Amino acid sequence: MQVNRSNKVNVVVRTRPTSKFDYESIEFLPDNRTIKVQSRREVEDHNLGGRAVNNQANGWTFQVDGILHNSSQETVYEYIAQDIVSQTFDGYNGTLMCYGQTGSGKTFTMTGATETYQHRGIIPRALNQVYREIEARPDYSIAVRISYLEIYNEMMFDLLSTLPETPNNAPAMVVMEGDHGIEIKGLSSHRAASEEDALNLLFEGETNRAISEHTLNARSSRSHCIFTVLIETRSRTSSSSRYTTSKLNFVDLAGSERLSKTESAGKVKQEAMYINRSLTFLEQTILALSDRRRDHIPYRQSKLTHVLKDSIGGNCNMTMVANIWTENRQLEETTSTLRFAQRMMKVPVQPTINEQVDAERMVLQLRGEVASLRQELVLHDTLANKSGSYAPLSDAQLREIDRQVRRYVDGDADDIDVVNLRQIRAVFAAFRSVVVGLGTEIEERLRAKFELLEKQEEVVEPAVKGSEVAGESEGVGETDGRGFGVGVAPVANARTSSSILTSSKRSKRSRSREKGAEFGVAAAPSGATAAPSGVSVASAAPERPSTPPTRTAAFEDYRNDAGIELATILAENKHILLEKKDACRELAKRINSTKQSIDEVRVDVESKRNQRIEEGEYLTENGDPIIGEEEYFLIKHLKELKSRYRVDYEDLRNVRAEVHYCQKLVDQCRQRLITEFDGWYSRCFLSASGEFEGSTAAGVGLGEQPGRRLDCPEDRLDEMELLQRRQQELRLLQEDSAVYHQAKMRTIERKELGRRDYGRDKSPDMTYKRPVNQLTMAH
């Protein structure tokens, strides 16, 4: 494990494996903390024709907290991140940052090679540890949320904005400084209930990152990326209103570049200038933090330093990985990275627990405390022979106080009975109501005295008109109040409720027939048979309406008519899924109850054992202790509970597998229903009349069956097939990799489907505009 300096940032150096290691210039001392760098420089003075003396320093010694030379990904994670991830569940913030030149292995250290399970980086391994910790803490309710931010050319982008649940009209992202630290307004935060959900979010963000190619790196990151895991921990057993929140930041910085070596030009050169400038501002911020005499820290110079304001030092555990490239031609960049690492080691940190208060639970606790204090006061008055009540005044008591105040105002009473502070407040409230009532009464008297005659004169004419209208005739109906009357019908012509109901049903049937005709489907009479499947219904249908119906209305008609079979299957699958979930919930409750009983019986057995040892044990001839009857029955009961727990737990695993299978069936059925509806809607309302002649819906890209292999380019099929084959092979070697590869497969398949849908739906006269946040460049 690394050396933990609790008051400073921890810095670890990791080398990029290379066959051209410069042993003459770079040396790692045996203490695994010291690096010596030797640079031999001789400057030839061509003007003097000889050798000039070089007075520049050509040797440096750097002290760090650890060196990882040619280390595996697992060793790197255990050395750097394992402790920080564990402490986040106790309420401590954590930050892991990778810094170095381009091509030195920062992204490989942070995310790893997603194609190989053994080469996964810090983030996938941290997510695995997070959910293992959640499973190991059943007494806590732990919620995990994930966000993924990219800073590209001093602009912030949400790498998870391509997900369906992300709103399309999200506001522009702004860095906000609140009571709980830095918050980014407009950045989406997604709930991750399982490790697979978290890995899906990670892989989704990775596919949207901005990358490019230059001479030093074929897949160079062109932006800074921050993967944030928010953890909220609440106790299930404690009644305390306090809970902890923590934030785990994984910062993958873009590498510093020398344009003379990368030979960048055009847009890549502009990106390199933005990257170098933001890293320069980051170094200035680090220098200011390490200097105790500085009062001002320039966090707002760049978006990167502003976002990382509460993650660099401060109240969080922080570790920086300095990635170096140990070749002779990269010696200057290696020296620069080690200098930055030493400056980072001087930044102070003070990790503190982020404890929050649940307002609702706090209110309940305070109410209970107030009730307890009232009981204590009543008990104190009883012991002191005093009378009084500390409960809120009842309605009868308030009415009595109001009556006494009015008698006092009228002069019928000389005093008011007051015992405690509540009654004093009630008396003042009664006086206020009396004063307000007097003012209202005086105002009403003045209005009645000076405006009564005018109101009577205005009311005479409408009253006369109303009597004339009422006396004309007796009938059914209403006249138009705007001056145009259509007359009233006789009472005998009024419709009864039964006739209204029959007419309503008749109108509904007529509207359904009209709607069926509008959608191109003729309603069959009762007793008639449906047309055979080979006959085209559209040929006998009337002309297509000029304005197609909304997709919502069309979907309701499709689900009740052409897609009724799929809709029925979907409803049945949902019903089965709900039953399985209910069974799973009941089993979980039973297992929790059994676990609680096991704990209680275990405590009783331990108590009996300690009592027997204290009183003195009796041994048999073979040296076995003699236990009492009560202890024997407790041990027997404990074994029965454990056996029941194992059986129920096995049943729970089986039911969960059935739930997972049923959920997949529901998803597939829902997707098929939507896909078939899209094809039906396009054929009926969007396509030209002869567009589908001689072809099927699947042939034109509409209504594909789930599970059918999609037609996509050969190179993409090869990638998916290779990944599936590798997934099957690695599952046989290591069971833990199943979730990792399953999340990776889901991301690739969804991307492939998105590309197909775009290519299928794109019309010839339509130009495609790439979303702003998807800046990935092919190379």
N, C-alpha and C positions, 0 to 999 in steps of 0.2 A: 504493500500500500504506500501511497505517497506521503511525504512529510506534511503534516497539517499545521500550518502557522495560522492560528485562529484569528489574528488581527491583521493579516495581510492577504493579498490575492495569491493563490497558488499558481505556479507556472511550471509546466512540464514540456520538455522538448521531445518531439518525435521526428525521426529521420525518415526520409523516403528511401526505400531499398533501391540500391543501384550497384552495378558491377564496376563503376568508375569512382569508388570512394577515394577521396583525397586524403590518404593517410599522412602525407607530409605536412599538410596545412591544418588538419583538424584532428584533435586528440581528446578522447573521453577518459577522464581519470577514474581509478577504481572505486572512488566513493559514490559514483553514479550521480553526482550532482555538479561536477566541475567540467567545463569545456574550455579547451585551449585552442585558439585560432592563431595561426602564424601565416603572415603574408610577406613574401619576398618580392620587393620592388626595387628595381634599379632603373633610374632615369638617365638616359644618355643625352648629354649636351652636344648636339650636332654643331653648334656654333664654335665651341672650344675644342671639339675633336677628341674629347676624352670622356671620362665618367664623372658625373656630378654627384655630390653627396645628397642622399635623401634623408631628411630629418623627420619625416612623418613616422608615426608609430606603426609598427608592422607586427605587433603581437598583442593579443587581448586574452583575458581570462574571464569567463562568465560563470556565475553561480546561479543555479536554478534549483527547483525542488525535486526534480527527477528527470531522468533521461530514458527514453524508450527507443532503443536502437534495434532495428529489424524485428520489431515485436508484432505479434498477431493481434487481430481485432479484439479477441476475447481478453487478452492481457491488457490492452489499452483501456478497455471499458472497466475492468476490475480495478485497475490502478487509478483511474481518473474519476469515473462517474458514479460508481456504485454507492459510495457513502453519501454523495450529494442527493441522489434520488431517494435514498432511504430517509434522509432528514426532511424531505419535503412533506412527508406525512405527519411530521411533528409541528408543522407550521412555518418552516424556514424556506425562504426563497433560494433559488439556485440558478447559477448561470454557467454555461459551458461555452467557451468561445475558441474558435480555430483561427489563427493568424499566420500569415506567411506569404511568400511570393507565389506567383502563379505557377501551377504545376507541381507544387510541393506536397499535395495530398490532403488538403483541408476537407474538401467534399467527401473524399474517400473515408477520412477519419470520422466525419460527422454522420453521413448517411450510408457509406459503404457502397459495395456493388450489389444492387438490388437483384441481379440475376442469380447470385449465389448466396445461399443461406449462411454459410460459414463466414463469408466476407461482409456480412451486414455490419453497419456502423454503430455509432453510439446511440442515435435516436431509436432505431428499432429495438435494440437491446434494452434501452431505458423504458420503452413502452411495455416490453415483456416483464420487466421488473415491477413496474407500476401495478399491473394487473395481478401479478403474483402477490404483491403486498396487500392488495384489496382482498384477495381470497383468504389471506392469512389473518385478516382483521375482521372477523364476523361481527364484532361488537360495535363496529363503526359503519356509518352510512357515508360513503365516499363518492362524490360526483367528479367526473373528469370532463373538461371542455378543452378544445384544441383550436388554435388559430395559426395561420401561416402567412407571414408578411414578407414582401419583397420590396427592396429599395433599389430602383433602377434609374440611373441618371437623375438622382435627387428627386424622384417621384415614387410615391408609395402605391403598391398594388396588392390586392388580395389574391393569393394563389389558389384559394378555395372558392372563388366567385363563380367557377364553372359548374359547381354542383347544383342540382335541381332545386334544393331547398333554400339556396341563397337568393335573396330578392334581387331582381334585375335593376331596380331603380334605387340602388344603395347610394347614400350621399357620399360626397368626396371625403376622403380620409384626412383627419386632422388630429394632431397630437394634443391631447388634453392632460393637464396636470390636476389631479383630484386628491381627495383625502387618502385614497388607497394607492397612490403612486401614479405612474404614467398609464394612461388609457388612450387607445386610438379609436376615435369616433369613426364609424363606418366600416371597421374591420369585423368580418363575421366570425363568430365563435360557435363551434359545433360540438354537440354532446356526443361523447364516445362511450358507449355502454360496454364495449368489449375490446379486446386487443385487436381483433380483426377490423372493427370500425376505425380504430385509431390508425392502423396501418393503411387502410383505404384512404384516409385523409392525407397521410404522409405521401403515398404514391401519387395521389391526385395533384398535390402541390408540386411534386418533383417533375411531373410531366408538363407543367406550366412555367417552369423556370426559364430564364433567359440564358442561353449558352451560345458559344461561338468557337471558332477555331483559329489558332495562330501557330507559329513555329514551335512554341514550347509546350502547348497543350492542345490536344484535339478536341476536348470538351471543356473549355474554359468557362467558368461561371462569370457572367457579366453583371452580376448584381449581388447585393448583400441580402441574405435571407435569415429570418428569425422564426423558428418553430417554437411556439409557446404552448405549454401544458399547464392548465389551471386546475388545481385540486382543492376541493372543499371537503373537509372532514368534520362530521358530526357524530357525537356519541349516541348509541342506541340505548345504553343502560343508564347513563347519568341524566339527572334532571336539570343540569346546569344550562343556562341560556347562552353560554359561550361556545364558539366553534372556531376552528382554524381554517385559514385560507393560505395557499402558497402558490407561487408561480415559478415554473421551471422553464428557463429560456435556453434554447440551443441556437447559437449564433454562428452562422457559416459566412465568414467575410470573403468578399472577392479578393483575389491576390493582387499584390502590387506588381506593376509591370515596368520594365525598361523598354521603351519603344525601339531602341537600337537593337534589342535582342528579339523581341516579338515580331518586329517588322510589320506592325499593324498599320492599316490605312483605312480611310473612309470612316464608316460608322463604328468599326471596332476600335479605331484610334480615339474617336470621341468618347466611347465608353471607357477606355483606359484612362483618359484624362479625368472623367468624373470619379472613377474608382480611386485613383491616386490622390485626388483632392480630398475626398471624404476620409481616406486613411490618414492624410496629413492632419485634418481637423481632429480625428480620433487621437492621434499622438499628442497634439496640443492639449486636449482634454486630460489625457493621462498625466502629462507633465504638471498640469495645474492641480490635479488631485493628489499627486505625490508630494507637492510643496505645501507644507502646513502654513506658510506665511501668506498664501494666496487666499484672498477673500472671495474673488469672483471665479467661477468655473464656467468656461464658454461652452455650455451644452448646446446652445441654440445656433451654433455655427453651421451645423448640417443636420439633416434628418436622422442620420445614423446615431449621432451622439445624443440627440434629443430623445429618440426612442429608447436608447439604452441608459437614460439618466438614472433610473433606479435599479439598473442591472450591473453597472460597473461600480464595484465597491458597494458602499452604503450598507444596507441591512440584509445582505444576502451572501450565501456561500458562493464564491466564484473561483473557477479554475480556467486558465488559459492554456491552450495547446499551441506551442510555437512549432510549426511545421517547417523543417529546413531541408534543403536539397544539397547533399554533401558531395558535390562534384566541384572540380577546380574552377570551371567556368561560371559557377554560381556562387563563388566565395563572397563577393561583395553583398549580394542579397542575403546570404546566410548571416553575415556579420550584422547587417542592418536589422534582421529579424531578432537576433539575440540581444541587440541593444534595446529594442522595444520590449523584449521580455523582461529585461532587468528593470526597466522603468515601471512596467506593470507590477512587478513584485513589491514596489514601494507604495502602492495604492492601499490605503487602510480599509478594512471591512469590519463591520460590527453586526453579525447575524442576530436577528431578533425574531421572536415568534409573532406571527401575524394572527392575533386573536380578535375575533369579531363577536358582536353581541346580537343574538336573535331577539328582535323587539317584541314579537308576539309572546315568546316564552318568558321574557323578562316581565311583561305586563301581568301574566298569570302568576308569576312568583310574587310580584309586589302586591297583587290582590290578596294572595294567601297570607302574606306577611301582615298586611293591614288588618285582616280579620283576626289574626292571632293577637295582635297588639290590642285590638278592641276587647277581646276576651280577657286579656291581662288587666286592662283598666277596669273592666266591670268587676273582676275578682278583687282588685285593690280597693274599689269603693265599697264592696260588700264587707271586706274585712275591717274597713275604717268606719263602718256604719253610716255610709253616705249613700244617697239615692241619685241616680242619674242614668242616662242612656247615651251611648256613643254611636248608636246606629243612625242611619239617615232618617230624617223625619218622614212619617207616613202622611198619606193624603188627609186623614182625619186630623192629625196634629197641625198640618198647614192650614186647613180650613178654620180650626179653632183660633190660631194666631191671627188669621185675617179678620175673623169676627171680633176679637178683642181690640185690634187696631182700629177698626171702623167705629166701635163703641167709644174708644178713646178720642177719636177725631170728632165724633158727634157730641162729646161731653158727657156721655152716660157712664164712663168708667174713669177712675183716677189713676190707675197703674196697669201695667201689663206683666203677666207672670213670665219671667225669664230664668232658666236654670243653667244652660250651657251656651257655648259659642254658636252652635248651629241655630238655636232659637233666636239669638241676637241677629244673625244674618237673615233669618226668615222674617223677623220684624221689620228690618229695613227694606226688604223686598216688598212686603205688604204696604208700607208707606209709599214706596215708589209707584205701585199699581194704583193706589188711591189717588195720588197726584195726577197720574196720566189719565185716569178715569174722569176726574173732575174737569180737566182740560177738554176732553172729548165731549163730555156732557154739555159744557158751555158752548162749544162750537155748534153742536146740533141744535141747541135752543136758538142761537142766532140765525142759523140757516132756516129753521122753521118759521121764524118770525118775519124775515125780510124777503123770502123767495117763494112762499107757499102760493100766493095769488097767481104769479106768473106760471107756475107749473100746472095749476088747475085750468088756466085758459088754454094751454097748449095741449092738454089731454082730451078736451071735449071733442074735437073734430075726428081724431082717429077712432074714438069709441063709437061715434055715430056711423062711420064708414064700416066698421066691423060688424055692426048689427045689420046693416043693409046686405052685406055679402052673405051673412049667415042665413038670412031669411029668403034668399032668392029661390033656392031649390035644394032638394036633398039628392045627392048623387055620390058617385065614386070617382075619385081622381083628384088632380091638383091643377090649378091654373098657373100659368106662367106669371111670375112676379115682375117681369120686365115690361108689362104692358100688352103682351100678345097672348090671348087666351085661346085654347083649343077646346074648351067646354069640358063638362063632366059627364060621366056615363051614369045610367040608372043603376040603382042598387042591385036589380035582378041580374045585371050583366057582370057582377063581380065574380072573379075566378076563385074556386075553392082550392084548398091546399093540395088535394089529390090531383086536380087537373094541372096545377103548377108543377108538381113533381113529375107527372107524366110528360109534360112539355119539356121540362128540363132534361129528362133522359133522352127524349127524341132529339133535342137540339145537340146533346153531346154526341149521339150517334151520327148525326149529320155532319158535325164538325170533324169527327174522326174520319168519316168517308172523304170529306173535302181534303183533310190533311194527307190521307193516303194517296188521293189522286195527285195532290201537289208534289209528294215525294216520289211519284212514279210507281206506286204500288196500288193495284185495284183491290178493293175489299170484296172477298168472295161471299156469296149468299150462304145462308144457313143450309146445311146438308150437302153443299157442294164439296168436291174434293180439290185438294191443292194441285197446282200445275206440276207436272213432273220436273225433275231437276234439270233435265236436258233442255227444257224450253226456256228461252230468255224472256224474263218479265219486262225488261226495258223496252223490248220491241213493241209490246202492246200498250205501253204507257204513253200518256200524253206528252207534249213537249216539255222540256226542262224549264223550270221557272227561271226568270231573269235574275232574281236575287235568291241565292241559296239560303236555307234556314241556318240558324246558329248551330254550332257543333253540339251545344248542350241539349237543345231540343231534338236534334237529329239523333243524338246518342240515346235519348230516352225511347224514341220510336224504334231504333235498331235493337235495343236491348229487349224490348217487348215483342219484337216480331222476328226479324231475321237472326238475331243473335240470342234468342231466348234459351237455346240449348246451352250455349257457353255461359250465359248469365246464371242459369239454374245450377250448373256444375260449380261455378264460382261461389254461389251462395251455400251450396252443400259443403264445399271445402272449407269455407269460412266457419260454418257451424261446427264441423269436426275439429278445426283448429282451436276454436274457443273451448270446446269440451276438453281437448288435450291440455290447454293452458290452465283450465280450472283444476284438472286432475294434478297437474304439476304444482299448482299453488297449494292444493290440499296436502300433497306429499311433503312439500317444503315446510308447511306449518307443523305437520306431524313429526318431521325430523327435528325441527327446532325444539318442539316440546320434549321429544325423547332426549335430545342433547341436554336440555335444562334438567331433566330428571336424572340423567347420568351424573351431571355435576353435583346435584344435591345428594344423591346416594353415595357418591365417592367421598364427599365431605363427611357424611355420617360414618362410613366405613373407616376413614382415616381417624375420626374422633374416637371410635370404639377401639381401634388399634392402639392409639396413644394412651387411652384409658387403661387398657389391658397391660401395656408395658409399664405404666406408672404403678399400678397395683401389684405387679409381679406376675410373670408368665409361668404357666404350668406346661411342662413338656412331656411328650410321650416317651416311650422307650427308644424310639428311633430319633429322638431329638426334635420332633415337630411340635410347634406350639398348639396348645388346646384353646380353641375359641368357644365363645358362648353361643347359645342358640340364636340370640338376636343378631349377633355379628354374622353368623352363618347365613341366616335368611337375607341379610343385607347384601352379602357377597353374591348369593344366588340371584337375588333380584338385579344386581348390577350386571351380571353376565347376561341375564335375559334382556335387559335394556340394550346392551351392546349388540346382541344378536339381532334384535328388532331394528336397531339403527342401521346395521349393515344391510339387512334385507330392504328396508325402506330406501336407503341410499342407492342401492342397485336399481330398484324400481324407478327412482327419480331419474337416474341416468338414462334408462330406457325410454321413459316418457319424454325427457328432453330431446332425445334423438328423434322420437316421433313428432314432437312439436317442430323441430327443425325441418323435418321432411315435409310435414303439412304446410309449413310456411313457404317452402320452395314451390309446392304445388299451387298454392294460392297465388304466388307471384307470377308463376308461369301462366296460369289461367287468366289472370288479370291482364298480363302483357299480350296474350293472344287475343283476348276480347278487344283490347284497344287497337291492336294491329289490324284485326279483321274489320273493325269499324272504320279505321282510316281508309282501308281499301274500298269498302262499301261507299263511304262518303265521297271519295274521289271519283268513283265510277258513276255515281248518281248525280252529282252536282258540279264537279269541277272539271272533268275530262271532256274532251270533244266526243262527238257521237261515234266516229269511226276509229277512235284511238286504240281501242282494245280488241279490234277485230283480229281473229287469228292468233290471239295470245291469251295467256292466263294472267291472273292477278299476280302470282308469284313471278311470272316472267318479266313483268314491268316494274317489279320492286314493291308491290303492294300486297299486304297480307301474308308475309312469310310465316311459316310454321316455326314455333319455338323448338330449338334443338337441331334445326336444319343448318348444315354448314353454309356460311355466308360466302358469297363470291367476292373475294378481295384479292389484291395483288399477291403474287407468289412469295415475295420476300416477307410480307407480314404473316402469311400463313406459316412460313417456315419458322419465324420467331415464336409464334404461339405454340406450334407443335413441339419445338425444342424445349420451350419452357414447361409444357405439360409433361414431356418425357423426363426432364430433369426433376420436376416436382415429384413424380411417381418414384423415381430412383431414390431421392433424398428422404422421402417419407419412410421408405424401408430402413434407411440408416438411422434416422432421428425423428421421433414422433413430434417433437416440439416445433418442427419446421412447417407443420401442416397449415397453421393459421397464417404464417408469413407468406407462403406461396399461394394460398387461397386468396388473400387480399391482393397480391400482385396480379393474379389471373383476372380477378374481377375488374381491376383498373384497366388492364390491357383490353379486355373484351369490351368494356364500355367505350373506350376510345375508338376501337375499331367500328363499333356500331355507330358512333357519332360521325365518323368519316363517311361510312356508307350512306347514312341518312342524308348527310349534306350533299353528296354526289348524286343521290337519287332525286332529291327534291329541287335541285338547282335547275332553273330554266335557262335556255340559251341566252336570253337577253338580260340575264341577272348577273350582277357583279358582286363578288363576295368581299366583305370587309372584315378582317380579322379583329377579334376583340382586343381592346387596348391592353388588357392584362396578360394576354398570351403572346409573349415576346420571344418564344423559342425559335431559334433560327436553325434551319437544316444546314448541314455541311457535308 
